[in-house]
Amino acid sequence: MLSNPNFEWQESINMKKNTFSKHFEQANQLSKAMALPITVIHSDHQVGVFYSTQAYNKLLKQIKEMKQEILILKKIK
């Protein structure tokens, strides 16, 4: 399998459900500072994903950029 050099891995902060619940303000600040979502884990399973405003805006920007790339590729064909 060939690797695409332009591919970017989506990163997230993994946090246990109890820790996330007890320390929501700190988790929110961490998500804001790093502009990354928090993946909430319970018993080794993902139970949710939390996005601070900054992390969500970053995701929207990435989606917009992907849409632009798709439109450009459609025009080339």
Buried (B, 14 or more C-beta within 10 A) or exposed (E): EEEEEEEEEEEBBEBBBEEBEEEEEEBBEBBEEBBBBBBBBEEEEEEEEBBBEBBBEBBEEEEEEEEEEEEEEEEEE
